[in-house]
Amino acid sequence: MLGFTPADYSAMYLSLKVAITATLLSLPFGFAVAYLMTFRRFRGRVILDVAVNLPLTLPPVVIGFLLLILLGQQGLIGRMVLQPLGIKLIFTWKAAVIATSVVGFPLMVRSIRTAMEAIDGRLVQVSRLLGAGMFDRIITVILPLSVRGVIAGSVLMFARGLGEFGATVIVAGNIPGVTQTIPLAIYEYASSPKGDVMALSLCAVSVSISVVVLVFHEWLGRRIVRND
């Protein structure tokens, strides 16, 4: 299970790059949305809840096609915003990041929201009575008490990003050395004669990365618990 090609190494690197970038870019938005849905009451809250969780119920291919319609050269955003700025997203690694972010975003929000809902509301109320503003409450009370949910959500999204296939293949394509990630490379090997060995090798790499991420998550979670 050796003999990786430069394209295979590129797929490994790109998978990590896409998953990490999507997670880091989504984290502040995920935290903000979770905060709004937990501590704020406003009109349209149900609509926001449905919109955030919709990617969980849609097939990834549908998400990819909708992104293609929006971001393509003839799409609404592509034609009106991206083209005038000279920005091209479709069939680039950046499109893979967007697809991964959309697909994994609900998992991140759910984890952070669950942690926030477990916070004793009296602590937030006391900080308010002591004169802490909204941002002070977030930084000094809400964020520290929901950090385990933030970590869990980030890990879930990263893991989801490593395995993303359907949406990515639509908006980014399967271009070796350019947009091909590990799942796309595995699909290509599995679809070709005598490609089973290489597909299995890439599966082993994917499993190894996932195990390392999960072990790190458990270690970090236990360390946080000991420090509480």
C-alpha positions as CSV (number, residue, x, y, z in Angstrom):
1,M,0.0,0.0,0.0
2,L,2.8,2.4,-1.1
3,G,3.8,4.1,-4.3
4,F,1.8,7.3,-4.0
5,T,2.0,9.6,-7.0
6,P,2.6,13.4,-6.7
7,A,-1.1,13.8,-7.5
8,D,-1.9,11.6,-4.5
9,Y,0.2,13.6,-2.2
10,S,-1.4,16.7,-3.6
11,A,-4.8,15.2,-2.8
12,M,-3.8,14.6,0.8
13,Y,-2.4,18.1,1.2
14,L,-5.5,19.7,-0.4
15,S,-7.9,17.7,1.8
16,L,-6.2,19.0,4.9
17,K,-6.0,22.5,3.5
18,V,-9.7,22.6,2.5
19,A,-10.9,21.1,5.8
20,I,-8.7,23.4,8.0
21,T,-9.6,26.5,6.0
22,A,-13.3,25.8,6.0
23,T,-13.3,25.1,9.7
24,L,-11.4,28.3,10.5
25,L,-13.5,30.5,8.3
26,S,-16.8,29.0,9.6
27,L,-15.9,29.2,13.3
28,P,-16.7,32.8,14.0
29,F,-19.9,32.7,12.0
30,G,-20.9,29.4,13.6
31,F,-20.3,30.9,17.1
32,A,-22.3,34.0,16.2
33,V,-25.3,32.0,14.8
34,A,-25.3,29.7,17.8
35,Y,-25.3,32.7,20.1
36,L,-28.2,34.3,18.3
37,M,-30.2,31.1,18.3
38,T,-29.6,30.5,22.0
39,F,-29.6,33.9,23.7
40,R,-31.6,36.1,21.4
41,R,-35.3,36.2,20.6
42,F,-36.3,37.8,17.3
43,R,-38.6,37.5,14.3
44,G,-37.4,35.0,11.7
45,R,-35.6,32.9,14.3
46,V,-37.4,29.8,12.9
47,I,-36.4,30.7,9.4
48,L,-32.8,31.0,10.5
49,D,-33.0,27.7,12.2
50,V,-34.3,26.0,9.1
51,A,-31.8,27.7,6.9
52,V,-28.9,26.6,9.1
53,N,-30.0,23.0,9.3
54,L,-31.2,22.6,5.8
55,P,-27.8,21.3,4.5
56,L,-28.2,18.3,6.9
57,T,-31.3,17.1,5.0
58,L,-30.2,18.0,1.4
59,P,-28.1,15.6,-0.6
60,P,-24.6,17.1,-1.0
61,V,-25.0,16.9,-4.8
62,V,-28.0,19.2,-4.5
63,I,-26.0,21.7,-2.4
64,G,-23.2,21.6,-5.0
65,F,-25.5,22.2,-7.8
66,L,-27.2,25.2,-6.0
67,L,-23.7,26.6,-5.3
68,L,-22.8,26.2,-9.0
69,I,-25.9,28.1,-10.0
70,L,-25.1,30.9,-7.6
71,L,-21.4,31.2,-8.0
72,G,-21.0,30.2,-11.7
73,Q,-20.2,32.8,-14.3
74,Q,-23.9,33.0,-15.3
75,G,-25.0,32.7,-11.7
76,L,-26.6,35.4,-9.6
77,I,-23.6,36.1,-7.4
78,G,-21.1,35.1,-10.0
79,R,-22.4,37.5,-12.7
80,M,-23.2,40.4,-10.5
81,V,-20.5,40.3,-7.9
82,L,-17.6,37.9,-8.7
83,Q,-17.1,38.7,-12.4
84,P,-16.9,42.5,-12.0
85,L,-14.2,41.9,-9.3
86,G,-12.3,39.4,-11.5
87,I,-12.9,36.6,-9.0
88,K,-13.2,33.0,-10.2
89,L,-14.3,30.4,-7.7
90,I,-15.8,27.5,-9.7
91,F,-13.3,24.7,-10.3
92,T,-10.8,26.0,-7.8
93,W,-9.8,24.8,-4.3
94,K,-11.7,27.8,-2.9
95,A,-14.9,26.4,-4.3
96,A,-14.2,23.2,-2.4
97,V,-13.8,25.3,0.8
98,I,-17.1,26.9,0.2
99,A,-18.8,23.6,-0.4
100,T,-17.2,22.1,2.7
101,S,-18.3,25.1,4.8
102,V,-21.9,24.9,3.7
103,V,-22.1,21.1,4.3
104,G,-20.4,21.1,7.6
105,F,-21.8,24.4,9.1
106,P,-24.9,22.8,10.7
107,L,-22.7,20.3,12.6
108,M,-20.6,23.1,14.0
109,V,-23.6,25.3,15.0
110,R,-25.4,22.4,16.6
111,S,-22.4,21.5,18.8
112,I,-21.8,25.1,19.9
113,R,-25.5,25.7,20.5
114,T,-25.8,22.6,22.7
115,A,-22.9,23.8,24.8
116,M,-24.4,27.3,25.1
117,E,-27.9,25.9,26.1
118,A,-26.2,24.1,29.0
119,I,-24.9,27.3,30.4
120,D,-26.7,28.4,33.6
121,G,-28.6,31.5,32.6
122,R,-28.1,33.0,36.1
123,L,-24.4,33.4,35.3
124,V,-25.2,35.5,32.3
125,Q,-27.8,37.5,34.2
126,V,-25.3,38.2,37.0
127,S,-22.7,39.4,34.6
128,R,-25.3,41.7,33.1
129,L,-26.3,43.1,36.5
130,L,-22.6,43.7,37.2
131,G,-22.5,46.0,34.2
132,A,-20.9,43.7,31.6
133,G,-21.8,44.6,28.1
134,M,-22.7,42.0,25.4
135,F,-19.2,41.5,24.2
136,D,-17.9,41.3,27.7
137,R,-20.4,38.6,28.5
138,I,-19.5,36.7,25.4
139,I,-15.8,36.8,26.1
140,T,-15.8,36.3,29.9
141,V,-18.8,34.0,30.4
142,I,-20.3,32.4,27.3
143,L,-17.1,31.6,25.4
144,P,-15.3,29.9,28.3
145,L,-18.3,27.9,29.3
146,S,-19.0,26.7,25.7
147,V,-15.4,26.1,24.7
148,R,-15.9,22.3,24.7
149,G,-18.8,22.7,22.2
150,V,-16.6,25.0,20.1
151,I,-13.9,22.3,20.0
152,A,-16.4,19.5,19.3
153,G,-18.0,21.5,16.5
154,S,-14.7,22.3,14.9
155,V,-13.6,18.7,15.0
156,L,-16.9,17.5,13.5
157,M,-16.7,20.0,10.7
158,F,-13.1,19.2,10.0
159,A,-13.9,15.5,9.9
160,R,-16.9,16.2,7.6
161,G,-14.6,18.3,5.4
162,L,-12.2,15.4,5.0
163,G,-14.9,13.2,3.7
164,E,-16.8,15.7,1.6
165,F,-17.5,14.5,-1.9
166,G,-20.8,15.3,-3.5
167,A,-20.9,19.1,-3.3
168,T,-17.1,19.4,-3.9
169,V,-17.1,17.4,-7.2
170,I,-19.9,19.6,-8.6
171,V,-18.4,23.0,-7.8
172,A,-14.6,22.2,-7.8
173,G,-14.4,19.3,-10.2
174,N,-12.0,16.4,-9.9
175,I,-8.8,17.9,-11.3
176,P,-5.6,16.0,-10.1
177,G,-3.2,18.4,-8.5
178,V,-5.6,21.2,-8.5
179,T,-9.0,20.4,-6.9
180,Q,-8.7,16.6,-6.3
181,T,-9.1,15.7,-2.6
182,I,-8.7,12.3,-1.0
183,P,-12.4,11.2,-1.5
184,L,-12.2,12.3,-5.2
185,A,-8.9,10.4,-5.7
186,I,-10.4,7.3,-4.1
187,Y,-13.4,7.5,-6.4
188,E,-11.2,7.8,-9.4
189,Y,-9.0,4.9,-8.4
190,A,-12.0,2.8,-7.5
191,S,-13.5,3.5,-10.9
192,S,-10.4,2.5,-12.8
193,P,-9.1,-1.0,-13.5
194,K,-6.5,-2.3,-11.0
195,G,-7.0,0.8,-8.9
196,D,-8.2,-1.0,-5.8
197,V,-4.8,-1.1,-4.1
198,M,-4.3,2.7,-4.4
199,A,-7.8,3.4,-3.4
200,L,-7.3,1.2,-0.3
201,S,-4.0,3.0,0.5
202,L,-5.8,6.4,0.4
203,C,-8.5,5.0,2.6
204,A,-5.9,4.0,5.1
205,V,-4.5,7.6,5.0
206,S,-7.9,9.0,5.5
207,V,-8.6,6.7,8.4
208,S,-5.2,7.6,10.0
209,I,-5.9,11.3,9.8
210,S,-9.4,10.8,11.3
211,V,-8.0,8.8,14.2
212,V,-5.3,11.4,14.9
213,V,-8.0,14.1,15.0
214,L,-10.3,12.1,17.3
215,V,-7.5,11.3,19.7
216,F,-6.5,15.0,19.8
217,H,-10.1,15.9,20.5
218,E,-10.4,13.5,23.4
219,W,-7.0,14.6,24.8
220,L,-8.0,18.3,24.5
221,G,-11.4,17.6,26.0
222,R,-10.0,15.8,29.0
223,R,-7.4,18.5,29.6
224,I,-10.1,21.2,29.6
225,V,-12.1,19.2,32.1
226,R,-9.1,18.8,34.4
227,N,-8.5,22.6,34.3
228,D,-12.2,23.4,35.1
